[in-house]
Amino acid sequence: MLGDNNQELHNYYKKSLNKWKANLKQKYFHTPRTTISVLNAIFIIIRTFIQIVCAIISEVIAKHQC
């Protein structure tokens, strides 16, 4: 029973995606402050991209109305 769990755990951490996620959490996201900062940065980048798209659409519409 315990050997099966140990093998499952070993197989889980052998997968590269799981290794990558664990490494990312340990190195960069070890505090809630870091996680919140990264989420904030992603949110700002998305808002900036949306603003650029809206500005381009606005210019295209303005040129077609003239």
C-alpha positions in Angstrom: 0.0 0.0 0.0 2.7 2.5 1.0 4.9 1.4 -1.8 2.1 2.1 -4.4 1.7 5.6 -3.0 5.4 6.1 -3.1 5.5 5.0 -6.8 2.6 7.2 -7.7 4.3 10.2 -6.1 7.6 9.4 -7.9 5.8 9.1 -11.3 4.0 12.4 -10.7 7.2 14.3 -10.1 9.0 12.6 -13.0 6.7 14.4 -15.5 8.4 17.5 -16.8 5.3 19.7 -16.5 5.0 18.9 -12.8 8.7 19.5 -12.3 8.4 22.9 -14.0 5.4 23.9 -11.9 7.1 22.8 -8.6 10.3 24.7 -9.6 8.3 27.8 -10.5 6.4 27.8 -7.2 9.6 27.2 -5.1 11.7 29.8 -6.9 9.4 32.6 -7.8 6.0 32.2 -6.1 7.0 31.4 -2.5 5.1 34.4 -1.1 1.6 35.6 -1.8 3.0 39.0 -2.5 4.9 37.7 -5.5 1.8 35.9 -6.9 -0.3 39.1 -6.5 2.3 41.2 -8.2 2.6 38.8 -11.2 -1.2 38.7 -11.5 -1.3 42.5 -11.4 1.3 42.8 -14.1 -0.6 40.3 -16.3 -3.8 42.3 -15.7 -2.1 45.6 -16.7 -0.7 44.0 -19.9 -4.1 42.7 -20.9 -5.7 46.1 -20.3 -3.0 47.8 -22.3 -3.5 45.4 -25.2 -7.3 46.0 -25.1 -6.8 49.7 -25.1 -4.5 49.5 -28.1 -7.0 47.4 -30.0 -9.8 49.8 -29.1 -7.7 52.8 -30.3 -7.0 51.1 -33.6 -10.6 50.3 -34.1 -11.6 53.8 -33.3 -9.1 55.2 -35.9 -10.3 52.8 -38.6 -13.9 53.8 -38.0 -13.1 57.5 -38.0 -11.3 57.2 -41.3 -14.2 55.4 -43.0 -16.7 58.0 -41.8 -14.8 60.9 -43.5 
